[in-house]
Amino acid sequence: MLLAIDVGNTNMVFGLYDGDKLRGSFRISTNSERTSDELGMLIAQYYHFHDIACADTTAVVIASAGDVHAHQRHP
């Protein structure tokens, strides 16, 4: 299965594909203070809730249109 991730300034959108078939999708708010462990746990919860094994994911694609930090004001 393929996990596709679209990282935006306000949300990250996830799509889980089995071949050409979308098995499910979900959103998580973009938060630069969230750790990789926290994000991994949220993704794993989605898999568990839908009775999908994390180990079935064979590829990940990540898309991002820009740098979230470029939009923050610095004094």
Buried (B, 14 or more C-beta within 10 A) or exposed (E): BBBBBBBBEEEBBBBBBEEEEEBBEBEBEBEEEEEEEEBEEBBEEBBEEEEBEEEEBEEEEEEEEEEBEEEEEEE
